[in-house]
């Protein structure tokens, strides 16, 4: 018996397969992560909030009154989009991607960045139907900060309850408009180019993103 007839792979075949298999595995893991977090449905809901904003601007809903009245529908749609984004940190089966090791934090971070950008972009398109007080800059600030509040709640009590963060902040903001509060921590009440409000909103988003990226949502099954 000889080994003369055994075929040997060409010198470049093994390295190529060694690169393709990890890449294919990563793509499959990312796709399963997207499905398990219901991100396609989340994108659909974000588009729906943008459509609501467009309708409000086009048919001029709630355009009379003070600052609170003029901000109510835009701020509500921003809070709704932020709630949807934050809730996607929750998976019905927990974080099964922990088995993939080092890739899970990147998946969390990528999801937050992509959905936040999609939320801001969709609402900016929806605002094309009319004038949103403060313009796109205020919209970016509000969506970022509201998303951060949801991420904090996800890290503290679980992603399934992350929507309560933007909702609670929305209620507080409506009271702040009525009471003429001026603190930068209630950034929707601040002017478009207010540095303090922008820093507070960015800080909340950054802190919430770091918490979710490093620790993930609170997993009650594991606690």
TORVEXZA-338724 format. One record per residue (C-alpha): x, y, z; residue in three letters; residue number from 1. Coordinates in steps of 0.001 Angstrom, whole numbers, plus 500000, padded with zeros to 6 digits. Layout:
N
<rec <X, Y, Z>, 'ALA', NUM>
...
END
This chain:
223
<rec <500000, 500000, 500000>, 'UNK', 1>
<rec <501346, 503383, 498984>, 'UNK', 2>
<rec <500206, 506989, 499378>, 'UNK', 3>
<rec <501063, 507891, 495821>, 'UNK', 4>
<rec <497443, 508444, 494789>, 'UNK', 5>
<rec <496494, 510770, 497639>, 'UNK', 6>
<rec <495712, 514278, 496486>, 'UNK', 7>
<rec <497355, 517078, 498344>, 'UNK', 8>
<rec <495778, 520545, 498503>, 'UNK', 9>
<rec <497495, 523312, 496650>, 'UNK', 10>
<rec <499633, 525607, 498821>, 'UNK', 11>
<rec <497059, 528451, 498777>, 'UNK', 12>
<rec <493925, 526385, 499479>, 'UNK', 13>
<rec <494268, 525847, 503228>, 'UNK', 14>
<rec <494833, 529515, 504147>, 'UNK', 15>
<rec <491886, 530565, 501982>, 'UNK', 16>
<rec <489555, 528100, 503687>, 'UNK', 17>
<rec <490917, 529161, 507040>, 'UNK', 18>
<rec <489832, 532745, 506322>, 'UNK', 19>
<rec <486466, 531905, 504755>, 'UNK', 20>
<rec <485165, 529714, 507569>, 'UNK', 21>
<rec <485550, 532283, 510404>, 'UNK', 22>
<rec <484050, 535012, 508207>, 'UNK', 23>
<rec <481071, 532829, 507313>, 'UNK', 24>
<rec <480602, 531927, 510955>, 'UNK', 25>
<rec <480669, 535576, 511990>, 'UNK', 26>
<rec <478119, 536534, 509332>, 'UNK', 27>
<rec <475834, 533715, 510430>, 'UNK', 28>
<rec <476149, 534760, 514074>, 'UNK', 29>
<rec <475401, 538388, 513207>, 'UNK', 30>
<rec <472357, 537384, 511162>, 'UNK', 31>
<rec <471009, 535194, 513966>, 'UNK', 32>
<rec <471606, 538068, 516385>, 'UNK', 33>
<rec <469593, 540391, 514139>, 'UNK', 34>
<rec <466715, 537926, 513960>, 'UNK', 35>
<rec <466698, 537071, 517661>, 'UNK', 36>
<rec <466530, 540768, 518608>, 'UNK', 37>
<rec <463675, 541333, 516122>, 'UNK', 38>
<rec <465649, 544107, 514454>, 'UNK', 39>
<rec <463679, 543902, 511148>, 'UNK', 40>
<rec <460475, 544502, 513127>, 'UNK', 41>
<rec <462187, 547317, 515030>, 'UNK', 42>
<rec <463110, 549002, 511747>, 'UNK', 43>
<rec <459501, 548722, 510641>, 'UNK', 44>
<rec <458311, 550404, 513845>, 'UNK', 45>
<rec <460879, 553176, 513439>, 'UNK', 46>
<rec <459593, 553808, 509916>, 'UNK', 47>
<rec <456050, 553903, 511333>, 'UNK', 48>
<rec <457028, 556598, 513855>, 'UNK', 49>
<rec <458616, 558586, 511030>, 'UNK', 50>
<rec <455407, 558239, 509012>, 'UNK', 51>
<rec <453431, 559534, 511998>, 'UNK', 52>
<rec <455749, 562512, 512260>, 'UNK', 53>
<rec <455416, 563198, 508531>, 'UNK', 54>
<rec <451622, 563113, 508803>, 'UNK', 55>
<rec <451719, 565467, 511780>, 'UNK', 56>
<rec <453915, 567915, 509918>, 'UNK', 57>
<rec <452005, 567644, 506632>, 'UNK', 58>
<rec <448544, 568131, 508127>, 'UNK', 59>
<rec <449861, 570579, 510718>, 'UNK', 60>
<rec <448718, 568791, 513845>, 'UNK', 61>
<rec <449232, 570617, 517096>, 'UNK', 62>
<rec <451055, 573620, 515637>, 'UNK', 63>
<rec <449411, 576178, 517907>, 'UNK', 64>
<rec <450185, 576857, 521531>, 'UNK', 65>
<rec <453394, 577209, 523473>, 'UNK', 66>
<rec <456645, 575323, 523246>, 'UNK', 67>
<rec <455184, 572230, 524911>, 'UNK', 68>
<rec <452344, 571984, 522388>, 'UNK', 69>
<rec <454647, 572467, 519395>, 'UNK', 70>
<rec <457135, 569883, 520664>, 'UNK', 71>
<rec <454633, 567244, 521785>, 'UNK', 72>
<rec <454309, 565129, 518620>, 'UNK', 73>
<rec <457968, 565404, 517481>, 'UNK', 74>
<rec <459177, 564539, 520988>, 'UNK', 75>
<rec <456696, 561676, 521267>, 'UNK', 76>
<rec <457897, 560136, 518005>, 'UNK', 77>
<rec <461512, 560566, 519117>, 'UNK', 78>
<rec <460732, 558822, 522411>, 'UNK', 79>
<rec <458928, 556033, 520554>, 'UNK', 80>
<rec <461899, 555447, 518251>, 'UNK', 81>
<rec <464283, 555455, 521231>, 'UNK', 82>
<rec <462077, 552960, 523086>, 'UNK', 83>
<rec <462113, 550617, 520091>, 'UNK', 84>
<rec <465913, 550851, 519814>, 'UNK', 85>
<rec <466497, 550179, 523512>, 'UNK', 86>
<rec <464067, 547257, 523619>, 'UNK', 87>
<rec <466051, 545396, 520956>, 'UNK', 88>
<rec <468703, 544731, 523607>, 'UNK', 89>
<rec <466363, 541995, 524844>, 'UNK', 90>
<rec <466299, 538533, 523321>, 'UNK', 91>
<rec <463531, 536039, 524206>, 'UNK', 92>
<rec <466110, 533298, 524753>, 'UNK', 93>
<rec <468721, 535386, 526538>, 'UNK', 94>
<rec <472124, 536034, 525055>, 'UNK', 95>
<rec <472865, 532705, 523433>, 'UNK', 96>
<rec <475646, 534484, 521520>, 'UNK', 97>
<rec <477809, 534289, 524648>, 'UNK', 98>
<rec <479028, 531024, 523159>, 'UNK', 99>
<rec <480689, 533019, 520384>, 'UNK', 100>
<rec <483006, 534615, 522924>, 'UNK', 101>
<rec <484598, 537881, 521874>, 'UNK', 102>
<rec <482102, 538838, 519159>, 'UNK', 103>
<rec <479091, 539554, 521402>, 'UNK', 104>
<rec <480163, 543068, 522551>, 'UNK', 105>
<rec <480717, 544055, 518923>, 'UNK', 106>
<rec <477269, 542787, 517990>, 'UNK', 107>
<rec <475689, 544820, 520794>, 'UNK', 108>
<rec <477568, 547967, 519834>, 'UNK', 109>
<rec <476874, 547583, 516134>, 'UNK', 110>
<rec <473165, 547111, 516767>, 'UNK', 111>
<rec <472912, 550257, 518911>, 'UNK', 112>
<rec <474862, 552432, 516472>, 'UNK', 113>
<rec <473000, 551176, 513400>, 'UNK', 114>
<rec <469529, 551506, 514903>, 'UNK', 115>
<rec <470217, 554934, 516398>, 'UNK', 116>
<rec <471447, 556174, 513024>, 'UNK', 117>
<rec <468391, 554616, 511362>, 'UNK', 118>
<rec <466096, 556286, 513885>, 'UNK', 119>
<rec <467586, 559722, 513360>, 'UNK', 120>
<rec <467583, 559306, 509583>, 'UNK', 121>
<rec <463992, 558071, 509431>, 'UNK', 122>
<rec <462682, 560865, 511655>, 'UNK', 123>
<rec <464630, 563459, 509691>, 'UNK', 124>
<rec <462937, 562164, 506536>, 'UNK', 125>
<rec <459577, 562255, 508295>, 'UNK', 126>
<rec <460152, 565856, 509320>, 'UNK', 127>
<rec <460382, 566824, 505647>, 'UNK', 128>
<rec <456615, 567310, 505713>, 'UNK', 129>
<rec <456969, 570517, 507708>, 'UNK', 130>
<rec <458987, 572398, 510287>, 'UNK', 131>
<rec <460162, 570655, 513462>, 'UNK', 132>
<rec <461101, 573114, 516238>, 'UNK', 133>
<rec <464875, 573196, 516469>, 'UNK', 134>
<rec <465437, 571253, 513259>, 'UNK', 135>
<rec <467533, 568142, 512689>, 'UNK', 136>
<rec <470114, 569101, 515322>, 'UNK', 137>
<rec <467534, 569001, 518117>, 'UNK', 138>
<rec <466141, 565742, 516735>, 'UNK', 139>
<rec <469592, 564144, 516797>, 'UNK', 140>
<rec <470171, 565320, 520367>, 'UNK', 141>
<rec <466794, 564117, 521588>, 'UNK', 142>
<rec <466924, 560672, 519966>, 'UNK', 143>
<rec <470460, 560117, 521240>, 'UNK', 144>
<rec <469669, 561076, 524811>, 'UNK', 145>
<rec <466344, 559234, 524918>, 'UNK', 146>
<rec <467993, 556092, 523574>, 'UNK', 147>
<rec <470589, 556374, 526328>, 'UNK', 148>
<rec <467863, 556431, 529001>, 'UNK', 149>
<rec <466440, 553226, 527554>, 'UNK', 150>
<rec <469842, 551552, 527530>, 'UNK', 151>
<rec <470314, 552443, 531202>, 'UNK', 152>
<rec <467010, 550774, 532055>, 'UNK', 153>
<rec <467956, 547711, 529986>, 'UNK', 154>
<rec <471209, 547359, 531915>, 'UNK', 155>
<rec <469480, 547914, 535266>, 'UNK', 156>
<rec <466272, 545882, 535070>, 'UNK', 157>
<rec <466248, 544178, 531656>, 'UNK', 158>
<rec <465765, 544969, 527990>, 'UNK', 159>
<rec <462094, 543978, 528050>, 'UNK', 160>
<rec <461466, 547053, 530218>, 'UNK', 161>
<rec <463812, 549416, 528368>, 'UNK', 162>
<rec <460875, 551315, 526859>, 'UNK', 163>
<rec <460049, 552725, 530298>, 'UNK', 164>
<rec <463171, 554916, 530222>, 'UNK', 165>
<rec <462184, 557075, 527217>, 'UNK', 166>
<rec <458542, 557101, 528372>, 'UNK', 167>
<rec <459414, 558345, 531861>, 'UNK', 168>
<rec <461760, 560952, 530422>, 'UNK', 169>
<rec <459021, 562108, 528020>, 'UNK', 170>
<rec <456644, 562672, 530943>, 'UNK', 171>
<rec <459298, 564583, 532883>, 'UNK', 172>
<rec <460056, 566705, 529817>, 'UNK', 173>
<rec <456414, 567670, 529357>, 'UNK', 174>
<rec <456401, 568843, 532967>, 'UNK', 175>
<rec <459630, 570743, 532361>, 'UNK', 176>
<rec <458076, 572600, 529422>, 'UNK', 177>
<rec <455083, 573536, 531547>, 'UNK', 178>
<rec <457281, 574639, 534439>, 'UNK', 179>
<rec <459862, 576426, 532268>, 'UNK', 180>
<rec <462772, 574419, 533676>, 'UNK', 181>
<rec <466203, 575339, 532344>, 'UNK', 182>
<rec <468456, 572457, 533448>, 'UNK', 183>
<rec <470544, 570969, 530608>, 'UNK', 184>
<rec <469602, 567488, 531850>, 'UNK', 185>
<rec <466174, 568123, 530311>, 'UNK', 186>
<rec <467793, 568733, 526933>, 'UNK', 187>
<rec <464600, 568918, 524805>, 'UNK', 188>
<rec <463827, 572233, 526541>, 'UNK', 189>
<rec <467168, 573721, 525520>, 'UNK', 190>
<rec <467873, 575767, 522345>, 'UNK', 191>
<rec <469267, 573909, 519300>, 'UNK', 192>
<rec <472882, 575024, 519819>, 'UNK', 193>
<rec <472928, 574701, 523612>, 'UNK', 194>
<rec <476224, 573001, 524495>, 'UNK', 195>
<rec <475140, 571847, 527949>, 'UNK', 196>
<rec <472078, 570037, 526661>, 'UNK', 197>
<rec <474047, 568415, 523854>, 'UNK', 198>
<rec <476748, 567208, 526253>, 'UNK', 199>
<rec <474177, 565776, 528657>, 'UNK', 200>
<rec <472369, 563900, 525889>, 'UNK', 201>
<rec <475633, 562615, 524402>, 'UNK', 202>
<rec <476889, 561591, 527839>, 'UNK', 203>
<rec <473731, 559608, 528602>, 'UNK', 204>
<rec <473931, 557818, 525250>, 'UNK', 205>
<rec <477650, 557086, 525660>, 'UNK', 206>
<rec <477248, 555754, 529197>, 'UNK', 207>
<rec <474259, 553603, 528266>, 'UNK', 208>
<rec <476035, 552261, 525196>, 'UNK', 209>
<rec <479125, 551347, 527214>, 'UNK', 210>
<rec <477008, 549542, 529808>, 'UNK', 211>
<rec <475150, 547509, 527206>, 'UNK', 212>
<rec <478272, 546820, 525130>, 'UNK', 213>
<rec <480286, 545551, 528074>, 'UNK', 214>
<rec <477612, 543963, 530266>, 'UNK', 215>
<rec <474550, 543528, 528085>, 'UNK', 216>
<rec <470992, 543738, 529362>, 'UNK', 217>
<rec <470239, 542399, 532816>, 'UNK', 218>
<rec <469532, 538696, 532362>, 'UNK', 219>
<rec <467058, 537710, 535061>, 'UNK', 220>
<rec <467448, 534044, 534242>, 'UNK', 221>
<rec <471166, 534250, 535007>, 'UNK', 222>
<rec <470777, 536371, 538142>, 'UNK', 223>
END
